[in-house]
Amino acid sequence: MIDHLYPESVEESGKNLRLALQRISRHGLPYNPITYSVWYEYAVGKNQELTAEINALERDNDTIPLEPILELFRKHLADSQVVLAEEKTREFQTILVELSKVLTNSGSKLGDQGNVLVSYARELGQTTSLKEIPTLARHIVIETKNMIKMGQNLKEQVTSTASEVQTLKKELEGIRQKARTDMLTGLLNRRGFNEILSRAMEDARKNEIPLSIALADIDHFKKVNDTHGHLIGDNVLKMLSRLFNEHIKGKDTAARFGGEEFVLVLPDTALKGAFSLSEAIRKNLQDMKWVTKGSGKDIGTITISMGVAQYRIDDTMETLIQRADSALYAAKATGRNKTLTERDINAQ
């Protein structure tokens, strides 16, 4: 199986990547997802506020320390989508309040006009003069037309507002999804994973069903980056993400846990089943042939190590993840390219 690694717009991505890496090296910063994200965003140049702040820091400092970079990440990247989601939520609430006012006010006006018609009907029933009947009839016709017109206006206002609410709901959901999604792989990010795992643990507790998680880490990933470049490394991450999605099903969820580490949330799955799925993914990956698209250069075998743990009734997210991480650590410490479970560690 041959997987083409280079994405579209390789020249542009490569240019931005080189600029980001040059800046990280120039300032003596560690290479990690946070520093890479900040400097890559700077290289792309679309975030004008971020660009201005970095330019100011470079004017005032020969080298930029790590702390300002972390602050830039928190300010411009980590929570920007969440802040936008909160703003849209407030906008949504405002629209609903205005809709309520439209309905209340229009209902009152319709009620007033209904009272006028009742009054005219009462006069019509009490009149003894034939001359008054045409006048009352005209009044009734006029008020009836006014009610019809007001009803049409109300319908248009409600339809317009409902359409605006629906559009906002879709936009808000899109923003929330972006805030939970890893930009590179398209999988859930750590924030999205925490939400999914929290709900899965609650469901497992209430319904007394099994739940397992599997942590995966790419073996010798730094060597891939150092040998073939970070652009190839990014594509390995994307291809592995696709492999996870091909193997999971139903309520299963794959997420990027951080760097080259991934996690699977497997509801209604006991430890044995989670181990079997993890092994299927691991074996499938080790059988893949990886080559570059242009030159056909052999990249070598890409493998992963995996650690599996099953939810216990007294678990927190931290304790469940810790057991899976301990199993993963044992898998890497005993040769890599293998899957171990928490039971394997206990048996040692």
C-alpha positions, 0 to 999 in steps of 0.5 A: 500500500503506497500512501502519498504524503505531500499535501496540496500547496506544498510550496506555500506550506513549505515556505511557512514551515521554514520561516516558523522553524527559523524563528524557533531556532533563532530565539532558542525556543524548544520545538513543541506544538505550542511554539510551532503553532505560534510561529506558523501562524505568524508565518501565515500572516493572517492574524494581524494582531499576533504579527504586530505583537511578535514584531514588537517583541523582536524589536525590543529583544534579541531573543524572545523567551518562552513565556511571551510565546506561551502567552501569545498562544493562550491569547490568540490560538488556544481560546480564540474559538471558545471566546467567539462561541461565547459571543455568538451564544450571547447574540443568540440569546438577544435574538430570542429575547427580541422574538419574544418581544415581537410576539408579545407586542403583536399579540397585544395589538391583535387583541386590541383590534379584536376588542374593537371588532367585538365593540362594533359587533355589539353596536351592530346588534343594538342599532335600530337605524339602517343608516348606521349599518353601512358605517359600522360595516365599513369600520368592521371591514377596515379593522378586519383588513388591519388585522389581516395586515398585522398578521402578515407582518407578524408572520414575516417578522417571525419567519425572518427572526426564525431564519436568523436564529437557525443561521446563528445556530449553525454558525455557533455549532461550527465555531464550537466544533472548531474549538474542539478540533485539531487543525492538522489532523481533523480529529478532536483535540484535547479539549474535545477529548475531555468532553467526550471522555467525561460523557462516556464515563458518566454513561458507563457509570449510569448504565453499568456498561464497559468503557476502555481507552487506548493511548497510541504514540508514534515510535521514533517520531523525532527521527522521522522529522529530523530525517525527512522534515516536519512536512513529512512528519505532519503528513504521517500524523494525518495518515495515522489519523485517517487509519484510526477513523477507518478502524473505529465505529459507532460511538468510538472516538479518536482524538489527538492527545498532543504531539505524536500521541493519540487516544481512542475512547471506546464506549461499550468495549471491554479491555479485551475488545480494546486490545484487539482493536488496538492490535489491528490498527498497529499491525495495519500500520506496520504493514504500510509502505511509506514513500514521498509523492514526488521522488518515491523515496522510501521513508521506511516503516512507521510503527506505534506503541499502544497502552489500553485501560478499562474504566473503573467505577471509582475512576477520574479521567486522570486515573483512567488516563494514567493507567493507559499511559503506564501501559503505553510507557511499558510498551515503549520501554520493552521494545516498541511496536506493541500493545500492552494493557493495564493487566499486562503491567499488573502481571509483571 
